[in-house]
Amino acid sequence: MINLSILDYSPIDENSNAREALIATTNLAKRAEELGFKRFWVSEHHGMQTLAGSTPEMLMMHLAANTKNIRIGSGGVMLQHYSAYKVAEGIKLMEALYPGRIDLGIGRAPGGDKLTHNALNIGKTRVLAYDQQIRDLKAYFGSDNEFNLSFPDLIPTPIVDTLPQLWSLGAGASGGLLAAQEGTSYIFAHFINPGGTGLRATEDYLSNFSPSLITTKPQNMVAVFVAVAETDEAAELLAKGFDHWLLMIESGRETPYYMNYNSIKNYHYTAMEKEIIKHNRNRIIVGSPETAKKKIEKLADAYRTNEVMLLPQIFGKENRMKTIELLSEVFK
């Protein structure tokens, strides 16, 4: 049996705004819970016009308050910008309010451009290595002297009797081994890097996992974009909007809004742009529910996991809602 989870970017659709995007995220989380999805994660993206998801911890608190059972998490907190102590305090506060429901997904990507990075790190005089920050987080979540803690006598509050799940996000070759060595759960971003690196990184993780207080046995996922509609043809139209959005993002020509397919259908792509779009299609599963299910099952099998995190990064809150409803039905 494959468990399905969701990672949502809070996309801002054409003729909409950030407030409406965040309301749509809230409604999507509520519906995901009704449909039996296991987790609902939100992202950290800075300075992007088409995405409202800039501060996952704050949005997580809101989503947890508006749901009852589904696990709420970050996909992820970009740890290089922050104090591990401050991150631990926020997550422990959520764990106190919503015990057994909080996931902390962490990554080392910048989540924005160089200007954003500089603004987030202004005034810093000390930068810790990423692996040290992971060790610090684990210690802050409940270990005494098991880890090499930067501040040995510091205990984040509130003190709670449950632990969040700690997930390392990976998109490259080394992330799996690091997650294994540090004893965290591991998710590979196939939607970023579908070229086979993830299979090797996942194998490294599963083969070298070292148990920790916070993660006693290996637990891994794979994440992928999805565009699902009633038919393969309808799903293809949704995917064309995704194609355009991703092309604009990667070429530094981000549009103010996530555009409807009808607004970009007459765009004339160059030969090079067509090649980029063709390559990017490896990052998304497109099709009817039956077609998508086969592809998701194949992906899960390749990554040796029983849980797949889906990113319905397509135009229209109704289309995103329909995508998760169709997948829920076909995976019953």
GIDABEL-V770791 format. One line per field, one symbol per residue. ss: DSSP state (h for helix, s for strand, l for the rest). psi: psi as a letter, one per 30 degrees, with the letter a starting at -180 (. if undefined). burial: # if it has 24 or more other C-alpha atoms within 12 Angstrom, else .. A space follows every 10 residues. Layout:
ss = ???
psi = ???
burial = ???
//
This chain:
ss = llssssssll slsllllhhh hhhhhhhhhh hhhhhlllss ssllllllll sllllhhhhh hhhhhlllll ssssllsshh hllhhhhhhh hhhhhhhlll lsssssslll lllhhhhhhh lllllllllh hhhhhhhhhh llllllllll llllllllll llllssssss llllhhhhhh hhllsssssl llllllhhhh hhhhhhhhll llllllllls ssssssssll lhhhhhhhhh hhhhhhhhhh lllllllsll hhhhllllll hhhhhhhhhh hhhsssslhh hhhhhhhhhh hhllllssss slllllhhhh hhhhhhhhhh ll
psi = kkkklkkkfh kjlkgaleee eeeeeeeeee eeeefgkelj llljkkgkef kfifieeeee eeeefgleek kklkiakjff flkeeeeeee eeeeeeeikg gkkjkklglf gaaeeeeeef gkfkfkklke eeeeeeeeef gfldgfljke ifgkjkllkl glklkjkkkk gaffeeeeee efhllkkkif fejggfeeee eeeeeefgkj klefjflkjl lkkklkjkae leeeeeeefe eeeeeeeeef gghklfljkk effgfgkjkl eeeeeeeeef fffkkkalee eeeeeeeeee eeghlgkkkk jiilkjeeee eeeeeeeeef g.
burial = .######### ####.#.#.. ########## ###.###### ########## ########## ####.##### ########## ########## ########## ########## ##....#... .........# ########## ##....#.## ....##...# .######### ########## ########## ####..#### ######..## .####..### ########## ....###### #########. ....#.#### #..#...... ......#..# ########## ###.###.## .######### #######.## ########.# #.
//
